[in-house]
Amino acid sequence: MTQRTAAEAGKAPTTGASAEHVPVEHVEVLIVGAGISGIGAAWYLRRDCPDTGFVILDTEDSFGGTWWTHRFPGIRSDSDLHTFGYSFKPWIGPPIATAQEILKYMGEVIEENDIASHIRYRHKVLKADWSYADSLWHVEAQRTDTGETVRFAANFLYMCQGYYRHRQGYTPEWEGMADFKGPIVHTEEWPEDLDYAGKKVVVIGSGATAATVVPAMAQTAAHVTMLQRSPTFFRTGRNAIEIAEELRKLHVDEEWVHEITRRKILYEQDAFTRMCFEKPEVVKRELIGNVRSLLGPDYDVDKHFTPSYRPWRQRIAFVPDADLFKGIAEGKASVVTDEIVRFTGNGILLKSGVELEADVIVTATGFNMCMMGDIAFTIDGRKLDFSQTVNFRGMMFTGVPNLAWVFGYFRASWTLRAELVAAFVCRLLNHLKATGAKSVEPALRASERDMELLPWIDEENFNPNYLLRAMDMLPKRGTTREWQHTQDHWREAEEFPAIDLEDEVFVYCWGARSNVAAE
Ligand SMILES: Cc1cc2nc3c(=O)[nH]c(=O)nc-3n(C[C@H](O)[C@H](O)[C@H](O)COP(=O)(O)OP(=O)(O)OC[C@H]3O[C@@H](n4cnc5c(N)ncnc54)[C@H](O)[C@@H]3O)c2cc1C
């Protein structure tokens, strides 16, 4: 890594008269985000591109991303850690893990692989401008502790910034919110000192987060009501994986336990996903039958736990040891399916006319999705609108050089895809080095120029609200698998390593050039 001023780096500074004298640090690869994707990216760079320098920038004070910023009671994964954890580091604990356990695991990965020295915390990336003249990303970040501006010139930008705005959840505007006398808390903005012991709590929402926070709060609250507009599918099971237990009994090495357990889980998930498409009614009956058996014959499962959509059209939350349902069966928690008319001083008035009393209201109402960490992207100074690009394999964008993006799976663990992308990025970086090319960007082939361009996700396939709300900022999807984020880990695991880097789809550039496309 070398230090140069902005002028030496061949780029006029973007702001401020004195900005020219702010040193610019040159890095080969700049990773944005020290969450599970960014740390995984670092591991792959160290293994596959050992001579490539890289820096990770993160706004937060520590690593972990999602698992660092979320602090609500009971926070845990809903994927098993054999597949949410990395392929290269065995997971030894129970499959569903708390945020603390995930952070500990990630901390070990950082320590064992000497990644810490590459991470700069409290660096919020604000701007990134690609310059065709010097084939560099000119990146501006702000130190969140000192307010200081920090500049980088990077050959390659590796976007591991996740998909939602941290520390600012999505809360719909309901009438009368200001009238409510108690605290209204979003699960993404949990106050450390929130006291709910012995209080009446209403949790709005019914996704994985609500399913986690409801049983956790029910342990000390007077009562917790999960208020939902419509029901969600849930799966339940023991927080253990039989095959891992068996292998451990036989003293099989943890590396083997991890690998075999991963394969078994992936095999079963594949079968389950296929069933959801091929026999949705059978899966629906099974999922709902399971809930019925947990809540007993008198419970109105049709009303509260029978979604109208096909299974897997939205993420199916896993409830370990059925704790949510045990809480309901024991009367510590309950579910209300209704619509909110308005908040009142004492709670929430529902369309049915019922007023739900509450001392504390928790909104588990989802994310504010954000594209690329809210960074202002430009190409040669011109605004880059990702919604006008076409997304190659859910990881690169037409007209955007030397940039890769991690967006994991919805139906399988996020990390599975983050690793596929990481292995691909390393291959691409090595190819750039081997050929001496300065930049690469994907482009529609001549035969694809008339391809129909569609919204990034197929609503028929998967349609969570946070994605639907953000459709206008997401890139375009094409009609072939290469131009789609397919959500199909099982095929992508075979396809990604086979991507031909010499294919016409990759446009390489060997020297400085003006941005012809943008002119
Ligand atoms: C409560 C909760 C539970 C979840 N459980 C699961 C699960 O069990 N299984 C699963 O597969 N998925 C789960 N997810 C989805 C989850 O977000 C991803 O699986 C995964 O953690 C994302 O990792 P990431 O590293 O890509 O992004 P993140 O975890 O979002 O981390 C991104 C990092 O980038 C940093 N960053 C962002 N923008 C900037 C910027 N401009 N400048 C500098 N730094 C920036 C952030 O500070 C953050 O640290 C869950 C999500 C939530 C909220």
The ligand as a Tripos MOL2 file, in Angstrom:
@<TRIPOS>MOLECULE
LIG
   53    58     1     0     0
SMALL
NO_CHARGES

@<TRIPOS>ATOM
      1 C1        -31.6840  -10.2370   12.7580 C.3       1 LIG1
      2 C2        -31.2110  -10.8690   11.5070 C.ar      1 LIG1
      3 C3        -31.0220  -12.2310   11.4490 C.ar      1 LIG1
      4 C4        -30.5620  -12.8190   10.2700 C.ar      1 LIG1
      5 N1        -30.3890  -14.1680   10.2570 N.ar      1 LIG1
      6 C5        -29.9190  -14.7440    9.1400 C.ar      1 LIG1
      7 C6        -29.7050  -16.1540    9.1000 C.ar      1 LIG1
      8 O1        -29.9080  -16.8670   10.0570 O.2       1 LIG1
      9 N2        -29.2660  -16.6820    7.9480 N.ar      1 LIG1
     10 C7        -29.0170  -15.9360    6.8400 C.ar      1 LIG1
     11 O2        -28.6060  -16.4800    5.8270 O.2       1 LIG1
     12 N3        -29.2100  -14.6120    6.8650 N.ar      1 LIG1
     13 C8        -29.6450  -13.9960    7.9650 C.ar      1 LIG1
     14 N4        -29.8480  -12.6470    7.9870 N.ar      1 LIG1
     15 C9        -29.4940  -11.8500    6.8400 C.3       1 LIG1
     16 C10       -28.0890  -11.2680    7.1720 C.3       1 LIG1
     17 O3        -28.0890   -9.9130    7.1060 O.3       1 LIG1
     18 C11       -27.0370  -11.8810    6.3010 C.3       1 LIG1
     19 O4        -27.1170  -13.2340    6.3070 O.3       1 LIG1
     20 C12       -25.6000  -11.5450    6.6590 C.3       1 LIG1
     21 O5        -25.3280  -11.3750    8.0310 O.3       1 LIG1
     22 C13       -25.2030  -10.3550    5.8950 C.3       1 LIG1
     23 O6        -23.8160  -10.2510    6.0180 O.3       1 LIG1
     24 P1        -23.0370   -9.1510    5.2210 P.3       1 LIG1
     25 O7        -21.6410   -9.1860    5.7160 O.co2     1 LIG1
     26 O8        -23.2280   -9.3240    3.7600 O.co2     1 LIG1
     27 O9        -23.7550   -7.7780    5.5930 O.3       1 LIG1
     28 P2        -23.9960   -7.0990    7.0060 P.3       1 LIG1
     29 O10       -24.0850   -8.0740    8.0890 O.co2     1 LIG1
     30 O11       -25.1450   -6.1810    6.7850 O.co2     1 LIG1
     31 O12       -22.6710   -6.2620    7.2420 O.3       1 LIG1
     32 C14       -22.3510   -5.1960    6.4030 C.3       1 LIG1
     33 C15       -21.3050   -4.3470    7.0600 C.3       1 LIG1
     34 O13       -21.0010   -3.3010    6.1190 O.3       1 LIG1
     35 C16       -20.8950   -2.0820    6.8000 C.3       1 LIG1
     36 N5        -21.2320   -0.9970    5.8780 N.ar      1 LIG1
     37 C17       -22.3750   -0.8150    5.1870 C.ar      1 LIG1
     38 N6        -22.3200    0.3190    4.4620 N.ar      1 LIG1
     39 C18       -21.0970    0.8650    4.7100 C.ar      1 LIG1
     40 C19       -20.4610    2.0550    4.2690 C.ar      1 LIG1
     41 N7        -21.0470    2.9120    3.4320 N.pl3     1 LIG1
     42 N8        -19.2180    2.3020    4.7250 N.ar      1 LIG1
     43 C20       -18.5810    1.4570    5.5830 C.ar      1 LIG1
     44 N9        -19.1710    0.3230    6.0450 N.ar      1 LIG1
     45 C21       -20.4050    0.0340    5.6100 C.ar      1 LIG1
     46 C22       -21.8880   -2.1830    7.9420 C.3       1 LIG1
     47 O14       -21.4990   -1.3250    9.0040 O.3       1 LIG1
     48 C23       -21.7880   -3.6650    8.3140 C.3       1 LIG1
     49 O15       -20.8710   -3.8730    9.3470 O.3       1 LIG1
     50 C24       -30.3050  -12.0270    9.1330 C.ar      1 LIG1
     51 C25       -30.5160  -10.6590    9.1960 C.ar      1 LIG1
     52 C26       -30.9600  -10.0810   10.3680 C.ar      1 LIG1
     53 C27       -31.1500   -8.6070   10.4180 C.3       1 LIG1
@<TRIPOS>BOND
     1     1     2 1
     2     2     3 ar
     3     2    52 ar
     4     3     4 ar
     5     4     5 ar
     6     4    50 ar
     7     5     6 ar
     8     6     7 ar
     9     6    13 1
    10     7     8 2
    11     7     9 ar
    12     9    10 ar
    13    10    11 2
    14    10    12 ar
    15    12    13 ar
    16    13    14 ar
    17    14    15 1
    18    14    50 ar
    19    15    16 1
    20    16    17 1
    21    16    18 1
    22    18    19 1
    23    18    20 1
    24    20    21 1
    25    20    22 1
    26    22    23 1
    27    23    24 1
    28    24    25 2
    29    24    26 1
    30    24    27 1
    31    27    28 1
    32    28    29 2
    33    28    30 1
    34    28    31 1
    35    31    32 1
    36    32    33 1
    37    33    34 1
    38    33    48 1
    39    34    35 1
    40    35    36 1
    41    35    46 1
    42    36    37 ar
    43    36    45 ar
    44    37    38 ar
    45    38    39 ar
    46    39    40 ar
    47    39    45 ar
    48    40    41 1
    49    40    42 ar
    50    42    43 ar
    51    43    44 ar
    52    44    45 ar
    53    46    47 1
    54    46    48 1
    55    48    49 1
    56    50    51 ar
    57    51    52 ar
    58    52    53 1
@<TRIPOS>SUBSTRUCTURE
     1 LIG1         1 GROUP 0 **** ****
